[in-house]
Amino acid sequence: MGVMQASLDNCPALVLNADFRPLSYFPLSLWSWQEGIKAVFLDRVNVLSAYDRVVHSPGFEMELPSVVSLKRYVQPAKHPAFTRFNLFLRDRFACQYCGTGEDLTFDHLVPRSRGGRTTWDNVVAACAPCNLKKGGRMPKDCGMHPRQAPHRPTVHQLHNNGRAFPPNFLHESWGDFLYWDTELEE
């Protein structure tokens, strides 16, 4: 990869829905510079802000978009898919028994060996030591109860939780469109 390509890779475009909200907070909805330019050419987005960088061909020059909004509103799903990542995001990347964020796994409240299913209402984030300690027992049998009751989150709830975890890179042009929590709620 050349030097020019590497530096352009540091110019992602923040993608906003037609209502000017990010499609996703965590992970943050970003497109590569190539995807951003393609969307501009296909007239699918409005450019709201641009980097101080240009790309050009022999007969064309264009500033790289840093913030784009979709021209057509995309209706977000009401309920997210059950995935390990979404479960950890729901539980704010913390063990629901001791609060640590290290070595996370997930725990079935009603163990699978007792007919428990892998669903939003039966699974919580748990660190490996707490998961091992609870084992195949019911919460009441071992005195281990999750800090919050497991539940099926909405996309909105996951977006709100994602705001507590800003990405490592936030370009200054994104500031008017993103609202990050400065500290985690306890």
Secondary structure as UniProt FT lines:
FT   HELIX           3..8
FT   TURN            9..10
FT   STRAND          13..16
FT   TURN            18..19
FT   TURN            26..27
FT   STRAND          30..31
FT   HELIX           33..41
FT   TURN            42..43
FT   STRAND          45..57
FT   TURN            58..59
FT   STRAND          60..70
FT   HELIX           84..90
FT   TURN            91..93
FT   TURN            96..98
FT   STRAND          104..108
FT   HELIX           112..114
FT   TURN            120..122
FT   STRAND          123..127
FT   HELIX           128..134
FT   TURN            135..136
FT   HELIX           139..142
FT   HELIX           155..162
FT   TURN            163..164
FT   HELIX           172..174
FT   TURN            175..177
//
